[in-house]
Amino acid sequence: MRVLGISGSLQARSSNLALLEQARSLASAGVEIAIYDGLRSLPQFDPDLEEGGPLPVVAAWRRELDASDALLIASPEYGFSLPGALKNAIDWVIGSGELERKIVAVTASVNHPERGRRGLAALLTTLGALSVTVVGGEPRVRGPAFEQGLRALLAALVAAVREREASVD
């Protein structure tokens, strides 16, 4: 099972990127978490840019999504919303369909339980434009229960993918 990890933050030392790296280390056997690091390379969404064919960087983003069974998005809250780079990446695939019917786990690495909720709500609103199955949606507070909460989210994500696969067979 291939899970594409996406950090909504562009910071090199983001706590959300650290969450994805920890998730990768906690993944059970048979589950690969590949971390996507191309958000900063995507141009601002403009369908006119693809009049001559798909842009290579956008085509690569779409291939990463196509090659994944599920997504794990860890995103900070910027100005009570989701980061612009993450929204832009989603905009690039709303019309092309690579996210359609995907299982998407959503969370944020935060230092206080009330942080990150508005950003995640905005992300869930954006994902509502697609036919995705959302798992999670709550921020993960850094501290003693962080790893346990992350393990539970990963287990729910894997279970949702397996359930979907079983219903297709």
C-alpha positions in Angstrom: 0.0 0.0 0.0 1.4 3.4 -1.0 0.4 6.5 1.0 1.5 9.9 -0.3 2.4 12.2 2.6 1.9 15.9 1.9 2.9 18.7 4.2 1.0 21.9 3.8 4.0 23.8 5.0 6.9 24.7 2.8 9.3 25.1 5.8 12.2 22.8 5.8 11.9 22.2 9.5 8.1 22.2 9.7 6.4 20.2 12.5 4.0 18.9 9.9 6.8 17.5 7.8 8.2 16.0 11.0 4.8 14.4 11.6 4.9 12.8 8.2 8.5 11.5 8.8 7.3 10.0 12.1 4.4 8.5 10.3 6.7 6.9 7.8 8.8 5.4 10.7 5.6 4.1 12.4 4.0 2.6 9.2 3.3 -1.1 9.5 4.8 -3.7 7.2 3.5 -3.4 3.7 2.7 0.3 4.0 5.0 2.8 2.3 4.7 6.5 3.1 6.3 8.5 0.3 6.7 12.2 1.2 5.9 14.6 -1.6 8.1 17.7 -1.7 6.9 19.5 -4.8 4.3 22.0 -3.6 6.7 24.9 -4.0 7.4 23.9 -7.6 3.8 24.1 -8.8 2.9 27.3 -10.6 -0.2 29.2 -9.5 -3.2 27.4 -10.8 -4.1 28.7 -14.3 -5.6 26.3 -16.8 -4.3 28.5 -19.6 -0.8 27.3 -18.8 -1.7 23.9 -20.1 -3.0 24.9 -23.5 0.0 23.4 -25.2 -0.2 20.3 -23.0 0.4 19.4 -19.4 3.2 21.2 -17.6 5.9 18.7 -16.5 5.7 19.7 -12.9 1.9 19.4 -12.8 2.1 16.1 -14.7 4.6 14.8 -12.1 2.2 15.9 -9.2 -0.7 14.1 -11.0 1.5 10.9 -11.4 2.3 10.9 -7.7 -1.4 11.0 -6.8 -2.2 8.3 -9.4 0.5 6.0 -8.0 -0.9 6.3 -4.4 -3.6 4.3 -2.7 -4.2 7.1 -0.2 -2.9 10.4 1.1 -1.8 11.7 4.5 -2.0 15.4 4.6 -0.4 17.3 7.6 -1.1 20.9 7.3 -0.7 24.0 9.4 -3.2 26.8 9.8 -2.3 30.1 8.1 -4.6 33.0 8.7 -7.5 30.7 9.9 -7.2 28.8 6.6 -5.1 26.2 4.8 -1.8 27.2 3.2 -2.0 28.7 -0.2 0.5 26.2 -1.7 -1.6 23.3 -0.6 -4.8 24.9 -1.9 -3.0 25.5 -5.2 -1.9 21.9 -5.5 -5.5 20.7 -4.9 -6.8 23.2 -7.5 -4.5 21.7 -10.1 -6.2 18.3 -9.8 -9.8 19.1 -9.1 -10.6 19.0 -12.8 -8.3 16.2 -13.8 -9.5 13.7 -11.3 -6.4 12.2 -9.7 -7.8 12.8 -6.2 -11.3 11.4 -7.0 -12.3 8.5 -4.8 -9.0 8.6 -2.8 -8.8 8.0 0.9 -7.3 11.1 2.5 -6.2 11.3 6.2 -6.0 14.9 7.4 -4.3 16.2 10.5 -2.0 19.0 11.8 0.9 19.0 14.2 0.1 21.6 16.9 1.3 22.7 20.3 -2.2 23.3 21.7 -5.5 21.4 21.3 -7.3 24.5 20.0 -4.7 25.3 17.3 -5.1 24.2 13.7 -8.8 23.5 13.7 -9.8 26.3 11.3 -7.1 25.4 8.9 -8.2 21.8 8.9 -11.9 22.9 8.5 -10.8 25.0 5.4 -8.9 22.0 4.0 -11.9 19.7 4.5 -14.1 22.3 2.7 -11.7 22.3 -0.2 -11.5 18.5 -0.3 -15.4 18.6 -0.3 -15.1 19.6 -4.0 -13.8 16.1 -4.7 -15.3 12.6 -4.1 -12.8 11.7 -1.4 -13.2 9.7 1.8 -11.7 11.7 4.7 -10.1 10.0 7.7 -9.3 12.0 10.8 -9.6 15.7 10.6 -8.3 16.5 14.1 -5.0 18.2 15.0 -2.4 16.1 16.8 -1.0 17.9 19.9 2.8 17.4 20.3 3.5 15.8 23.6 3.1 12.4 25.4 0.0 11.3 23.4 1.3 12.4 19.9 2.6 9.1 18.8 -0.4 7.2 20.0 -2.7 9.5 18.1 -0.6 9.3 15.0 -0.6 5.5 15.2 -4.4 5.6 15.5 -4.7 7.8 12.5 -2.5 5.6 10.4 -4.5 2.5 11.5 -7.7 4.2 10.4 -6.2 5.2 7.1 -5.0 1.7 6.4 -8.3 0.2 7.4 -10.2 2.5 5.1 -8.0 1.6 2.2 -8.4 -2.1 2.9 -12.2 -1.8 3.2 -12.4 0.1 -0.1 -10.2 -2.6 -1.8 -12.4 -5.4 -0.3 -15.6 -3.7 -1.6 -14.2 -3.3 -5.1 -13.2 -7.1 -5.3 
